[in-house]
């Protein structure tokens, strides 16, 4: 690969450092009892309320319908994701040094597999969270499940939940796009 391709691959790797500072995903909720809305942001190693009291309020509402409490400690993926991004950063820098076009494609393939795996895992987490309810919950609505949407909006009783990618997700897309461009243009003689 030419030096400009190597530099671009290094940039694709290094911008992934930003995912440690910005949320990857965001879930917002609107309800009559919370007209100002509330929500939570998911980052590589944490889930937190958009405002300090939001996660506590969400857990309070969820308690009434039997949903599990959301705590970062109970989600093992938040311990794994920092290492996955660390691997992508270090391996991408190695590829930039070696300048091997085939390894760029392998790196992209792994990145895509990690992303798909992450979305599937997030869907399964939401499914478990919304379907495995405490049978002793104060409020029971026969046949009702409370799985938040993977992407988009969904009405859950009187709460409208919206789940969308956040800044960290778009940073990862930019990284993938740069690496794809490196792979594509490095084949041209």
C-alpha positions as CSV (number, residue, x, y, z in Angstrom):
1,X,0.0,0.0,0.0
2,X,1.1,3.6,-0.6
3,X,1.9,5.9,2.3
4,X,-1.4,7.8,1.9
5,X,-3.2,4.5,2.3
6,X,-1.2,3.6,5.4
7,X,-1.9,7.0,6.9
8,X,-5.6,6.7,6.1
9,X,-5.7,3.2,7.7
10,X,-4.0,4.7,10.8
11,X,-6.6,7.4,10.9
12,X,-9.4,4.8,10.6
13,X,-7.9,3.0,13.6
14,X,-7.1,6.1,15.7
15,X,-10.6,7.7,15.4
16,X,-12.0,4.7,17.2
17,X,-10.4,6.1,20.3
18,X,-13.4,8.5,20.3
19,X,-15.9,5.8,20.9
20,X,-14.5,5.7,24.5
21,X,-15.8,9.2,25.0
22,X,-19.2,9.2,23.2
23,X,-22.3,7.0,23.6
24,X,-22.8,4.4,20.9
25,X,-26.6,4.0,21.4
26,X,-29.4,6.0,22.9
27,X,-32.8,5.1,24.2
28,X,-35.3,7.9,24.8
29,X,-38.7,7.6,26.5
30,X,-41.7,10.0,26.5
31,X,-44.6,9.4,28.9
32,X,-47.4,11.6,30.4
33,X,-45.8,11.3,33.9
34,X,-42.4,12.5,32.4
35,X,-43.4,15.2,29.9
36,X,-39.8,16.4,29.6
37,X,-38.8,12.9,28.5
38,X,-36.0,10.7,29.9
39,X,-33.5,8.3,28.5
40,X,-30.3,6.4,28.7
41,X,-27.1,6.3,26.7
42,X,-25.1,3.2,26.1
43,X,-21.4,3.5,25.7
44,X,-18.6,0.9,25.3
45,X,-18.4,0.4,29.1
46,X,-21.5,1.9,30.7
47,X,-25.2,2.6,30.7
48,X,-26.2,5.8,32.2
49,X,-29.2,8.2,32.3
50,X,-29.2,11.1,29.9
51,X,-29.6,13.1,33.1
52,X,-28.5,12.0,36.5
53,X,-31.9,10.8,37.7
54,X,-33.1,9.2,34.5
55,X,-31.8,5.7,35.0
56,X,-33.2,5.6,38.5
57,X,-36.6,6.8,37.1
58,X,-36.6,4.2,34.4
59,X,-35.8,1.5,36.9
60,X,-38.6,2.8,39.1
61,X,-41.1,2.6,36.3
62,X,-39.9,-0.8,35.1
63,X,-40.3,-2.2,38.6
64,X,-44.1,-1.8,38.4
65,X,-44.3,-4.0,35.3
66,X,-41.8,-6.5,36.5
67,X,-38.8,-5.7,34.4
68,X,-35.3,-6.2,35.7
69,X,-33.3,-3.3,37.0
70,X,-30.8,-1.9,34.5
71,X,-27.4,-1.7,36.1
72,X,-24.1,-1.5,34.2
73,X,-22.6,-4.3,36.4
74,X,-25.2,-6.8,35.2
75,X,-24.3,-6.4,31.6
76,X,-21.1,-8.4,30.8
77,X,-20.8,-6.9,27.3
78,X,-19.9,-3.6,28.8
79,X,-16.7,-5.3,30.2
80,X,-15.9,-6.9,26.8
81,X,-16.6,-4.0,24.4
82,X,-13.6,-1.8,25.5
83,X,-11.3,-4.7,24.6
84,X,-13.0,-5.3,21.2
85,X,-12.4,-1.6,20.3
86,X,-8.9,-1.8,21.7
87,X,-8.2,-4.8,19.5
88,X,-9.5,-2.9,16.4
89,X,-7.4,0.1,17.2
90,X,-4.1,-1.8,17.8
91,X,-4.6,-4.3,14.9
92,X,-5.6,-1.4,12.5
93,X,-2.4,0.4,13.4
94,X,-0.4,-2.8,12.8
95,X,-2.0,-3.1,9.4
96,X,-1.2,0.6,8.7
97,X,2.5,-0.2,9.5
98,X,2.6,-3.5,7.4
99,X,0.7,-2.0,4.5
100,X,-1.1,-5.2,3.6
101,X,-4.3,-4.8,1.6
102,X,-5.6,-8.3,2.4
103,X,-5.3,-7.5,6.1
104,X,-7.4,-4.4,5.6
105,X,-10.2,-6.6,4.3
106,X,-9.8,-9.0,7.2
107,X,-9.9,-6.1,9.6
108,X,-13.1,-4.8,8.0
109,X,-14.7,-8.3,8.1
110,X,-14.0,-8.6,11.8
111,X,-15.3,-5.1,12.4
112,X,-18.5,-5.9,10.5
113,X,-18.9,-9.2,12.4
114,X,-18.4,-7.5,15.8
115,X,-21.0,-4.9,14.8
116,X,-23.5,-7.5,13.7
117,X,-22.8,-9.5,16.8
118,X,-23.3,-6.4,18.9
119,X,-26.7,-5.6,17.3
120,X,-27.9,-9.2,17.7
121,X,-26.7,-9.2,21.3
122,X,-28.5,-5.9,22.0
123,X,-31.7,-7.3,20.4
124,X,-31.5,-10.4,22.6
125,X,-30.8,-8.3,25.7
126,X,-33.9,-6.2,24.9
127,X,-36.0,-9.4,24.3
128,X,-35.0,-10.8,27.7
129,X,-35.5,-7.5,29.4
130,X,-39.0,-7.0,27.9
131,X,-40.3,-10.6,28.1
132,X,-38.9,-12.2,31.3
133,X,-41.0,-10.3,33.7
134,X,-41.4,-10.8,37.5
135,X,-44.7,-12.7,38.0
136,X,-45.2,-10.8,41.2
137,X,-45.1,-7.3,39.6
138,X,-47.7,-4.8,40.8
139,X,-49.0,-4.2,37.3
140,X,-49.7,-7.0,34.9
141,X,-51.2,-6.6,31.4
142,X,-52.0,-10.1,30.0
143,X,-50.1,-10.7,26.8
144,X,-48.1,-7.5,27.0
145,X,-44.4,-7.5,26.5
146,X,-42.1,-4.5,26.9
147,X,-39.2,-5.2,24.6
148,X,-37.7,-1.8,23.6
149,X,-37.2,-1.4,19.8
150,X,-33.8,-2.2,18.4
151,X,-34.0,0.8,16.1
152,X,-36.9,3.3,15.8
153,X,-39.9,3.9,18.0
154,X,-42.4,1.7,19.7
155,X,-45.4,2.4,22.0
156,X,-45.2,0.4,25.3
157,X,-48.4,1.1,27.2
158,X,-48.3,4.9,27.8
159,X,-44.5,5.2,27.0
160,X,-43.1,5.9,23.6
161,X,-39.6,4.4,23.4
162,X,-37.1,5.4,20.7
163,X,-33.8,3.6,20.2
164,X,-31.3,5.1,17.9
165,X,-27.5,5.1,17.2
166,X,-25.5,7.8,18.9
167,X,-22.2,9.6,18.1
168,X,-20.0,6.6,18.9
169,X,-21.9,4.5,16.3
170,X,-21.3,7.1,13.6
171,X,-17.6,7.4,14.5
172,X,-17.4,3.6,14.0
173,X,-19.1,4.0,10.6
174,X,-16.6,6.7,9.6
175,X,-13.8,4.4,10.6
176,X,-15.2,1.5,8.5
177,X,-15.8,3.9,5.5
178,X,-12.2,5.1,5.6
179,X,-10.8,1.5,5.8
180,X,-13.2,0.5,2.9
181,X,-11.8,3.3,0.9
182,X,-8.2,2.3,1.7
183,X,-9.0,-1.3,0.6
184,X,-10.8,-0.2,-2.5
185,X,-8.3,2.4,-3.7
186,X,-5.2,0.5,-2.9
187,X,-6.1,-2.1,-5.6
188,X,-5.9,0.5,-8.3
189,X,-2.5,0.6,-9.9
